[in-house]
Each structure stands twice: as structure tokens, then as C-alpha cells.
Amino acid sequence: MSRILFYILIPVVIWSNAMAEETYLTTSEMKLKGHVRTSLDSPKPTHEQLERKEKFSKLVASLNVPVLDSLPVVEDSSQITPRTKESISKRAIAIALAAVKGEGLSHKEVIELVEEWGVISYFTKDELNFINNPNPTNRERVKFAWRYEGLDVLLWALGYKDKLPKPNKICDVKTDISIIKKQNNFRSLVKNSKIRNISEILDMADYYYRLHWAAIELRLKGEKIDSINEEIIMERHYALNWLIRYMNQNWDDISTDT
């Protein structure tokens, strides 16, 4: 059995330099199967998977960052049960409200919005703890403020954004929040969405999977390239993994292993 190297990420959120600590883990793919993505998950990759890998490996390489040829393919579209408009819209609203609190909106104002919109059930356990806490730590605020990048991904998936920003550019927070405010409620957000097909979402999942590996590799070598930003990439990778139901993980537990 061949042995492979994986990065296992332990998120540590710091506003000025939100990186992730990691350790090298060298082990067999068989032992990792079911815990991270391995080549054993797709032992005979489909044409779709191979074509996607080739396309986005080239795109990553065009940014003058390293590419790992042995990084596995992402899932085939036939293996994925797409998220519904409803579930993505609920997630987007929850992320938006937690993010505005993280950015500085007062506890009172956030609670009023949650009650006005009737969305208390949309939050995950971690989000609800944050929303209900009148005095969260700065680290907690930073963590949820960075989730704006995930919100941008979900609005893109719902068809409200034409494309994702470059992997070194933060999302347009003002525009994203204005989309949520304009729709004003869950039903409107769902009704006016035009959800992207799963192949488009898998394209971006593949791209950010490979970008994330490159970003970590550069950091471990003490190098930095302006064409990518690891914090941004990690947050988008996180949201994309949720969209493709990676490892069937819940939002609070999403892993972004590479």
C-alpha cells in the first residue's frame, strides 16, 4: 500500500493573519479513507472527474503557485445530492447575521433582526451560542466575520453573484449584505434565486481544493505569492465543501483537508 502525505488543518482565527496550524500526517490511504478525500474514493475516476482535475490544475498553475499532481479528484456529479435552494438560503441568512455581529453590529440589534425575520432555527449550535452571547471574545467575532467569504460562495451558488472574486481578493461585503436585505425574507431569497447546477459547484470545489493545498505548501516553505490568499481560500473551500456535502459533515464540522 502506498503511503501519502496530508495536511490536517486546525483552524486558528486571527484577524490580521488568520492562518491555520497544521501538522504533517504520513499514513496509508486505507487508514485515511472515510476521514479525508483519498484516491480510494474514486479508484476509477470518470472522464468528468479527470477533465475537471486537469482544467483546474492548469488554472492553479497559471497563478504561479505549486500544483500537486497526486492530489485526488473531487467527487463526480453523479455522487452528489445537491443542496436545495431552501437549505442554501437558510444557511446564507444565518451566516449573514452572525457575520454582521462579528463585524460589530450590537447584540441588541442582531437579536432584534433574528426575531423580526423569525430565523432562530436557521443557526447551527456554534452560531447560536455566538448570537446569544452578549459579550463574545474578539476571536469569536473574527471567526464569524470571516464567514462573509462563505456567504459570498452561497450567494454565487444561488445565482445572485456572477462569479467568485479572485483568490486574493476579499468579497464585496456591502453588496452581499444588500442582497440579503433587499430580499428581506427567506421566501423571497428562495423565489428569486437561480441555483447553479452541481457541475459548476464541483468545478469551484475542485479549484479551491487545489488552491488550498498550494497556499499551505507555500506557507510551509516560508514563501508568499500575491496571487492567492490563504484565509480567503480556506473560507471559500469550507463553504464549497458544505455545498457538495463533503464527508456528509454538518456546517460546524466542515473539514478542509488537502
Residue frames as qw, qx, qy, qz and C-alpha x, y, z in Angstrom:
[[0.000, 0.887, 0.462, 0.000, 0.00, 0.00, 0.00],
 [0.389, 0.493, -0.038, 0.777, 1.39, 3.37, -0.98],
 [0.358, -0.599, -0.451, 0.556, 1.80, 5.98, 1.70],
 [0.201, 0.699, 0.306, 0.614, 0.71, 9.55, 1.25],
 [0.282, -0.143, -0.353, 0.881, 1.07, 12.92, 2.91],
 [0.115, -0.757, -0.546, -0.341, -1.89, 15.00, 4.01],
 [0.053, 0.266, -0.307, 0.912, -2.25, 18.36, 5.69],
 [0.336, -0.597, -0.727, 0.047, -4.66, 18.19, 8.62],
 [0.063, 0.508, -0.007, 0.859, -5.94, 21.65, 9.44],
 [0.352, -0.568, -0.621, 0.408, -6.72, 23.02, 12.87],
 [0.142, 0.773, 0.241, 0.569, -8.24, 26.49, 12.36],
 [0.417, -0.485, -0.320, 0.699, -6.83, 29.36, 14.41],
 [0.219, 0.806, 0.402, 0.376, -8.55, 32.63, 13.63],
 [0.370, -0.529, -0.089, 0.759, -6.66, 35.91, 13.96],
 [0.376, 0.855, 0.276, -0.225, -7.92, 38.96, 12.13],
 [0.070, 0.856, -0.379, -0.344, -4.59, 40.35, 10.98],
 [0.233, 0.481, -0.818, -0.212, -3.19, 36.99, 9.91],
 [0.812, -0.073, 0.342, -0.467, -5.89, 34.30, 10.05],
 [0.370, 0.430, -0.803, -0.182, -3.85, 31.24, 9.28],
 [0.931, -0.215, -0.060, -0.289, -4.32, 27.58, 10.14],
 [0.301, -0.580, 0.755, -0.051, -1.93, 25.48, 12.17],
 [0.918, 0.217, -0.200, -0.265, -1.24, 22.07, 10.70],
 [0.511, -0.497, 0.695, 0.094, 0.84, 19.00, 11.14],
 [0.467, 0.375, -0.702, -0.386, 2.12, 16.57, 8.58],
 [0.773, -0.117, 0.538, -0.316, 0.50, 13.18, 8.76],
 [0.355, 0.419, -0.762, -0.341, 2.11, 10.37, 6.83],
 [0.571, -0.011, 0.749, -0.337, -0.04, 7.28, 6.69],
 [0.197, 0.127, 0.878, 0.418, -1.69, 4.86, 4.29],
 [0.342, -0.100, -0.313, -0.880, -4.64, 5.92, 2.20],
 [0.513, -0.308, -0.784, -0.169, -6.59, 2.95, 3.52],
 [0.346, -0.378, -0.618, 0.596, -6.39, 4.31, 7.07],
 [0.023, 0.227, 0.065, -0.971, -7.45, 7.77, 5.92],
 [0.224, -0.253, -0.704, -0.625, -10.33, 6.60, 3.74],
 [0.386, -0.644, -0.654, -0.092, -13.59, 7.82, 5.22],
 [0.419, -0.679, -0.254, 0.547, -11.86, 10.62, 7.12],
 [0.024, 0.667, -0.250, -0.702, -10.39, 12.67, 4.26],
 [0.763, 0.584, -0.037, -0.274, -10.60, 12.51, 0.49],
 [0.460, -0.443, 0.705, 0.308, -8.24, 9.88, -0.97],
 [0.320, 0.339, -0.668, -0.581, -7.68, 8.26, -4.36],
 [0.024, 0.106, 0.991, -0.072, -9.50, 5.21, -2.97],
 [0.360, 0.468, 0.476, -0.652, -12.76, 7.18, -3.01],
 [0.665, 0.652, -0.025, -0.364, -12.58, 7.27, -6.81],
 [0.633, -0.331, 0.626, 0.311, -10.30, 4.36, -7.78],
 [0.428, 0.291, 0.652, 0.553, -11.50, 4.61, -11.37],
 [0.067, 0.504, 0.144, -0.849, -12.09, 8.36, -11.94],
 [0.528, 0.664, 0.529, -0.012, -14.73, 9.25, -14.51],
 [0.470, 0.445, 0.271, 0.713, -13.99, 11.38, -17.54],
 [0.177, -0.892, -0.213, -0.357, -15.75, 14.25, -15.78],
 [0.664, -0.720, 0.034, 0.201, -13.50, 13.98, -12.73],
 [0.722, -0.100, 0.265, 0.631, -10.28, 13.74, -14.73],
 [0.304, 0.636, 0.318, 0.634, -11.26, 16.59, -17.03],
 [0.327, -0.914, -0.141, -0.192, -12.12, 18.78, -14.04],
 [0.732, -0.551, 0.125, 0.382, -8.83, 17.98, -12.30],
 [0.629, 0.173, 0.307, 0.693, -6.80, 18.74, -15.42],
 [0.115, 0.792, 0.304, 0.517, -8.64, 22.00, -16.08],
 [0.386, -0.905, -0.036, -0.177, -8.28, 23.41, -12.59],
 [0.788, -0.349, 0.144, 0.486, -4.76, 22.14, -12.06],
 [0.501, 0.383, 0.266, 0.729, -3.80, 24.23, -15.08],
 [0.119, -0.863, -0.213, -0.442, -5.72, 27.21, -13.74],
 [0.658, -0.735, 0.020, 0.163, -3.95, 26.95, -10.38],
 [0.747, -0.082, 0.225, 0.620, -0.59, 26.63, -12.14],
 [0.322, 0.679, 0.272, 0.601, -1.35, 29.79, -14.14],
 [0.345, -0.920, -0.053, -0.179, -1.22, 31.71, -10.83],
 [0.421, 0.607, -0.555, 0.382, 2.44, 30.67, -10.48],
 [0.565, -0.484, 0.513, -0.429, 1.75, 28.55, -7.42],
 [0.048, -0.278, 0.957, 0.067, 2.63, 24.87, -6.89],
 [0.805, 0.036, -0.183, -0.564, 0.36, 22.05, -8.07],
 [0.402, -0.293, 0.856, -0.140, 0.26, 18.54, -6.59],
 [0.478, 0.184, -0.656, -0.554, -0.46, 16.10, -9.41],
 [0.317, -0.087, -0.940, 0.092, -1.28, 13.30, -6.96],
 [0.304, 0.085, 0.454, -0.833, -4.00, 15.29, -5.19],
 [0.283, 0.306, 0.909, 0.021, -7.17, 13.18, -5.63],
 [0.121, -0.354, -0.520, -0.768, -10.07, 14.06, -7.88],
 [0.367, 0.012, 0.441, -0.819, -13.16, 15.56, -6.28],
 [0.489, 0.251, 0.802, -0.235, -16.44, 13.71, -6.42],
 [0.052, 0.198, 0.721, 0.663, -18.32, 13.05, -9.65],
 [0.373, -0.106, 0.001, -0.922, -21.62, 14.90, -10.10],
 [0.692, -0.173, -0.592, -0.376, -23.47, 11.56, -10.05],
 [0.537, -0.141, -0.711, 0.431, -22.23, 11.01, -6.48],
 [0.061, -0.028, -0.337, 0.939, -23.61, 14.29, -5.15],
 [0.068, -0.711, -0.698, -0.046, -27.08, 15.10, -3.87],
 [0.195, 0.454, 0.031, 0.869, -27.29, 18.87, -4.49],
 [0.060, -0.333, -0.553, 0.762, -28.27, 21.20, -1.68],
 [0.135, 0.722, 0.652, 0.186, -31.70, 22.72, -2.18],
 [0.093, 0.619, 0.092, 0.775, -32.46, 26.40, -2.68],
 [0.575, -0.733, -0.186, -0.312, -34.16, 26.35, 0.67],
 [0.834, -0.422, -0.102, 0.340, -31.24, 24.91, 2.63],
 [0.559, 0.211, 0.034, 0.801, -28.70, 27.21, 0.97],
 [0.097, -0.698, -0.169, -0.689, -30.89, 30.26, 1.57],
 [0.691, -0.699, -0.163, -0.082, -31.31, 29.43, 5.26],
 [0.799, -0.208, -0.035, 0.564, -27.57, 28.94, 5.59],
 [0.363, 0.458, 0.113, 0.804, -26.89, 32.26, 3.83],
 [0.333, -0.784, -0.155, -0.501, -29.20, 34.19, 6.17],
 [0.801, -0.572, -0.104, 0.145, -27.67, 32.59, 9.26],
 [0.716, 0.027, 0.026, 0.697, -24.12, 33.32, 8.09],
 [0.157, 0.632, 0.151, 0.743, -25.02, 36.91, 7.25],
 [0.491, -0.796, -0.122, -0.334, -26.49, 37.63, 10.67],
 [0.832, -0.441, -0.015, 0.337, -23.58, 36.02, 12.51],
 [0.627, 0.248, 0.102, 0.732, -21.11, 37.88, 10.30],
 [0.011, -0.759, -0.107, -0.643, -22.63, 41.32, 10.90],
 [0.669, -0.739, -0.028, -0.068, -22.44, 40.66, 14.63],
 [0.841, -0.145, 0.064, 0.518, -18.85, 39.58, 14.20],
 [0.422, 0.493, 0.131, 0.749, -18.13, 42.78, 12.34],
 [0.174, 0.033, -0.365, 0.914, -19.57, 44.90, 15.13],
 [0.435, -0.454, -0.359, -0.689, -23.36, 45.17, 14.99],
 [0.297, -0.373, 0.581, -0.660, -24.62, 45.34, 18.58],
 [0.013, 0.087, 0.985, -0.149, -26.02, 42.31, 20.34],
 [0.331, 0.453, 0.519, -0.645, -29.38, 44.05, 20.77],
 [0.453, 0.524, -0.266, -0.670, -29.69, 44.91, 17.08],
 [0.241, 0.233, -0.906, -0.258, -28.76, 41.38, 15.99],
 [0.124, 0.229, 0.907, -0.331, -31.32, 39.80, 18.33],
 [0.405, 0.518, 0.250, -0.711, -33.97, 42.18, 17.02],
 [0.420, 0.444, -0.560, -0.559, -33.18, 41.14, 13.42],
 [0.104, 0.069, -0.992, -0.011, -33.28, 37.45, 14.31],
 [0.229, 0.379, 0.752, -0.489, -36.69, 37.88, 15.95],
 [0.405, 0.543, -0.028, -0.735, -38.05, 40.13, 13.20],
 [0.441, 0.391, -0.670, -0.451, -37.08, 37.63, 10.50],
 [0.882, -0.154, 0.242, -0.373, -38.06, 34.58, 12.57],
 [0.725, 0.502, -0.472, 0.006, -34.86, 32.74, 11.72],
 [0.455, -0.641, 0.565, -0.252, -33.67, 31.41, 15.08],
 [0.917, -0.022, 0.392, -0.066, -33.94, 27.81, 13.79],
 [0.707, 0.686, -0.157, 0.072, -31.52, 28.53, 10.92],
 [0.022, -0.808, 0.557, -0.192, -28.45, 28.75, 13.14],
 [0.754, 0.101, -0.625, 0.176, -26.09, 25.92, 13.94],
 [0.703, -0.593, -0.321, 0.227, -25.13, 25.20, 17.53],
 [0.566, -0.140, -0.041, 0.811, -21.92, 27.24, 17.27],
 [0.057, 0.426, 0.273, 0.861, -23.69, 30.14, 15.58],
 [0.479, -0.701, -0.420, -0.320, -26.50, 30.16, 18.12],
 [0.676, -0.484, -0.266, 0.487, -24.02, 30.27, 21.00],
 [0.381, 0.032, 0.098, 0.919, -22.38, 33.27, 19.35],
 [0.149, -0.542, -0.413, -0.716, -25.65, 35.02, 18.53],
 [0.582, -0.691, -0.399, -0.156, -26.93, 34.63, 22.10],
 [0.669, -0.305, -0.236, 0.635, -23.70, 35.76, 23.71],
 [0.030, 0.984, 0.176, 0.007, -23.85, 39.49, 24.56],
 [0.175, -0.886, 0.409, 0.126, -20.08, 39.63, 25.07],
 [0.959, 0.222, 0.039, 0.171, -18.27, 37.37, 22.61],
 [0.586, -0.515, 0.278, 0.561, -14.49, 37.38, 22.50],
 [0.223, 0.734, -0.341, -0.544, -12.59, 39.16, 19.75],
 [0.129, -0.241, 0.913, 0.304, -11.51, 35.78, 18.40],
 [0.353, 0.438, 0.817, -0.125, -15.14, 34.69, 18.13],
 [0.321, 0.797, 0.138, -0.492, -16.06, 37.92, 16.36],
 [0.061, 0.604, -0.626, -0.489, -13.22, 37.45, 13.90],
 [0.291, 0.020, 0.948, 0.129, -14.19, 33.85, 13.20],
 [0.368, 0.608, 0.688, -0.146, -17.74, 34.76, 12.23],
 [0.202, 0.819, -0.090, -0.530, -16.78, 37.93, 10.38],
 [0.088, -0.413, 0.777, 0.468, -14.56, 35.86, 8.10],
 [0.425, 0.304, 0.853, -0.026, -17.62, 33.81, 7.20],
 [0.387, 0.703, 0.014, -0.597, -18.58, 36.62, 4.80],
 [0.127, 0.445, -0.760, -0.457, -16.46, 34.72, 2.28],
 [0.167, 0.162, 0.973, -0.011, -18.70, 31.69, 2.77],
 [0.349, 0.638, 0.450, -0.518, -21.78, 33.87, 2.35],
 [0.262, 0.630, -0.390, -0.619, -20.37, 35.09, -0.97],
 [0.004, 0.160, -0.950, -0.267, -19.99, 31.48, -2.12],
 [0.233, 0.404, 0.854, -0.230, -23.58, 30.64, -1.18],
 [0.337, 0.708, 0.165, -0.598, -24.97, 33.73, -2.94],
 [0.178, 0.478, -0.680, -0.527, -22.97, 32.72, -6.00],
 [0.092, 0.064, 0.992, 0.065, -24.43, 29.21, -5.78],
 [0.267, 0.591, 0.654, -0.389, -27.92, 30.73, -5.59],
 [0.438, 0.536, 0.500, 0.521, -27.22, 32.76, -8.73],
 [0.112, -0.958, -0.219, 0.146, -27.10, 36.17, -7.08],
 [0.227, -0.773, 0.422, 0.416, -23.41, 36.62, -7.95],
 [0.737, 0.598, -0.239, -0.207, -21.99, 36.06, -11.45],
 [0.786, 0.287, -0.457, 0.303, -18.65, 34.76, -10.22],
 [0.703, -0.629, -0.141, 0.302, -16.42, 34.50, -7.18],
 [0.032, 0.954, -0.290, -0.072, -13.70, 37.10, -6.69],
 [0.620, 0.509, -0.562, 0.202, -10.10, 36.15, -7.47],
 [0.829, -0.347, -0.406, 0.165, -8.46, 34.02, -4.75],
 [0.485, -0.050, -0.299, 0.821, -6.54, 37.02, -3.46],
 [0.155, -0.313, -0.094, -0.932, -9.49, 39.43, -3.28],
 [0.134, 0.227, 0.781, -0.566, -11.94, 39.62, -0.40],
 [0.090, 0.565, 0.771, 0.280, -15.62, 39.53, -1.29],
 [0.087, -0.368, -0.096, -0.921, -17.78, 42.62, -1.65],
 [0.114, -0.285, -0.818, 0.486, -19.42, 42.54, 1.78],
 [0.250, 0.307, 0.174, -0.902, -21.59, 45.59, 1.14],
 [0.495, 0.149, -0.538, -0.665, -23.11, 44.04, -1.98],
 [0.372, -0.089, -0.924, 0.014, -23.66, 40.66, -0.33],
 [0.013, -0.326, -0.687, 0.650, -25.46, 42.16, 2.65],
 [0.347, 0.281, -0.063, -0.893, -27.52, 44.38, 0.35],
 [0.438, 0.009, -0.784, -0.441, -28.71, 41.23, -1.47],
 [0.263, -0.282, -0.872, 0.302, -29.92, 39.72, 1.81],
 [0.074, 0.378, 0.394, -0.835, -31.55, 42.99, 2.88],
 [0.338, 0.183, -0.382, -0.840, -33.20, 43.56, -0.49],
 [0.430, -0.148, -0.845, -0.279, -34.83, 40.13, -0.48],
 [0.378, -0.431, 0.231, -0.786, -35.86, 40.89, 3.12],
 [0.759, -0.223, 0.443, -0.421, -37.02, 37.36, 3.94],
 [0.464, -0.211, 0.848, 0.143, -36.39, 33.68, 3.35],
 [0.626, 0.507, 0.587, -0.080, -39.22, 33.14, 0.86],
 [0.377, 0.901, -0.068, -0.204, -38.06, 35.99, -1.36],
 [0.175, -0.672, 0.685, 0.220, -34.44, 34.83, -1.27],
 [0.536, 0.035, 0.838, 0.095, -35.53, 31.37, -2.42],
 [0.552, 0.685, 0.444, -0.171, -38.02, 32.60, -5.01],
 [0.332, 0.916, -0.152, -0.167, -35.60, 34.92, -6.77],
 [0.407, -0.559, 0.679, 0.246, -32.65, 32.54, -6.78],
 [0.822, 0.473, -0.233, -0.217, -31.43, 30.60, -9.81],
 [0.716, -0.516, 0.465, 0.068, -29.37, 27.82, -8.34],
 [0.279, 0.637, -0.662, -0.278, -26.30, 26.69, -10.23],
 [0.945, 0.056, -0.275, -0.169, -26.00, 23.12, -11.36],
 [0.818, -0.528, 0.200, 0.107, -23.87, 20.75, -9.34],
 [0.819, 0.284, 0.096, 0.490, -21.17, 20.57, -12.04],
 [0.178, 0.804, -0.086, 0.561, -20.46, 24.29, -11.68],
 [0.571, -0.753, 0.206, -0.255, -20.27, 23.95, -7.91],
 [0.937, -0.179, 0.182, 0.239, -17.95, 20.95, -8.21],
 [0.598, 0.615, -0.031, 0.513, -15.75, 22.99, -10.54],
 [0.097, -0.818, 0.245, -0.511, -15.20, 25.57, -7.82],
 [0.829, -0.510, 0.204, -0.105, -14.83, 22.88, -5.15],
 [0.909, 0.156, 0.069, 0.380, -12.03, 21.31, -7.20],
 [0.366, 0.730, -0.094, 0.569, -10.38, 24.67, -7.85],
 [0.325, -0.784, 0.271, -0.455, -10.36, 25.76, -4.20],
 [0.951, -0.283, 0.111, 0.057, -9.28, 22.29, -3.05],
 [0.805, 0.277, 0.015, 0.524, -6.14, 22.62, -5.19],
 [0.105, 0.789, -0.112, 0.595, -5.65, 26.28, -4.32],
 [0.644, -0.711, 0.143, -0.243, -5.80, 25.45, -0.62],
 [0.936, -0.120, 0.077, 0.323, -3.08, 22.83, -0.98],
 [0.560, 0.538, -0.011, 0.630, -0.92, 25.36, -2.83],
 [0.199, -0.838, 0.093, -0.500, -1.46, 28.06, -0.19],
 [0.805, -0.571, 0.158, -0.037, -0.45, 25.73, 2.63],
 [0.888, 0.131, 0.071, 0.435, 2.56, 24.42, 0.72],
 [0.337, 0.701, -0.070, 0.624, 3.83, 27.94, 0.13],
 [0.435, -0.802, 0.151, -0.380, 3.41, 28.89, 3.77],
 [0.921, -0.347, 0.124, 0.124, 5.24, 25.80, 4.96],
 [0.759, 0.267, 0.072, 0.590, 8.12, 26.79, 2.71],
 [0.314, -0.614, -0.140, 0.711, 8.05, 30.33, 4.08],
 [0.191, 0.086, 0.495, 0.844, 7.01, 31.70, 0.71],
 [0.267, 0.627, 0.499, -0.535, 4.22, 34.04, -0.30],
 [0.209, 0.188, 0.609, 0.742, 2.69, 34.80, -3.68],
 [0.204, 0.204, 0.196, -0.937, 0.35, 37.74, -4.13],
 [0.409, -0.021, -0.608, -0.680, -1.99, 35.87, -6.48],
 [0.620, -0.380, -0.666, -0.166, -3.56, 33.88, -3.62],
 [0.247, -0.494, 0.429, -0.715, -4.62, 34.50, -0.02],
 [0.285, -0.015, -0.950, 0.130, -4.88, 31.52, 2.31],
 [0.198, 0.221, 0.625, -0.722, -7.51, 32.98, 4.65],
 [0.543, 0.328, -0.114, -0.765, -9.84, 33.76, 1.75],
 [0.502, 0.224, -0.778, -0.305, -9.24, 30.39, 0.11],
 [0.094, -0.027, -0.928, 0.358, -9.88, 28.46, 3.33],
 [0.367, 0.285, 0.466, -0.753, -13.25, 30.13, 3.92],
 [0.609, 0.359, -0.301, -0.640, -14.42, 29.53, 0.36],
 [0.372, 0.192, -0.906, -0.060, -13.19, 25.94, 0.47],
 [0.141, 0.097, 0.800, -0.575, -15.19, 25.49, 3.69],
 [0.535, 0.359, 0.230, -0.730, -18.45, 26.70, 2.11],
 [0.570, 0.379, -0.564, -0.461, -17.92, 24.73, -1.09],
 [0.186, 0.118, -0.965, 0.140, -17.34, 21.54, 0.89],
 [0.348, 0.245, 0.643, -0.637, -20.66, 22.13, 2.62],
 [0.571, 0.425, -0.133, -0.690, -22.37, 22.63, -0.74],
 [0.593, 0.309, -0.694, -0.268, -21.10, 19.30, -2.09],
 [0.867, -0.398, 0.042, -0.296, -21.85, 17.52, 1.21],
 [0.461, 0.536, -0.670, 0.228, -18.21, 16.61, 1.67],
 [0.260, 0.098, -0.878, 0.390, -17.93, 13.63, 4.07],
 [0.423, -0.600, -0.613, -0.292, -21.59, 14.36, 4.98],
 [0.381, -0.176, -0.475, 0.773, -20.36, 16.85, 7.57],
 [0.085, -0.879, -0.464, 0.070, -22.55, 19.47, 9.23],
 [0.254, 0.885, -0.018, 0.390, -21.65, 23.14, 8.85],
 [0.436, -0.843, 0.290, -0.122, -19.93, 23.45, 12.23],
 [0.783, -0.350, 0.492, 0.147, -17.80, 20.39, 11.49],
 [0.738, 0.674, -0.033, 0.019, -16.70, 21.00, 7.89],
 [0.666, -0.457, 0.357, 0.469, -13.11, 19.97, 7.25],
 [0.481, 0.847, -0.156, -0.165, -10.90, 21.48, 4.57],
 [0.705, -0.385, 0.516, 0.297, -8.23, 18.81, 4.40],
 [0.542, 0.741, -0.297, -0.261, -5.93, 18.79, 1.40]]
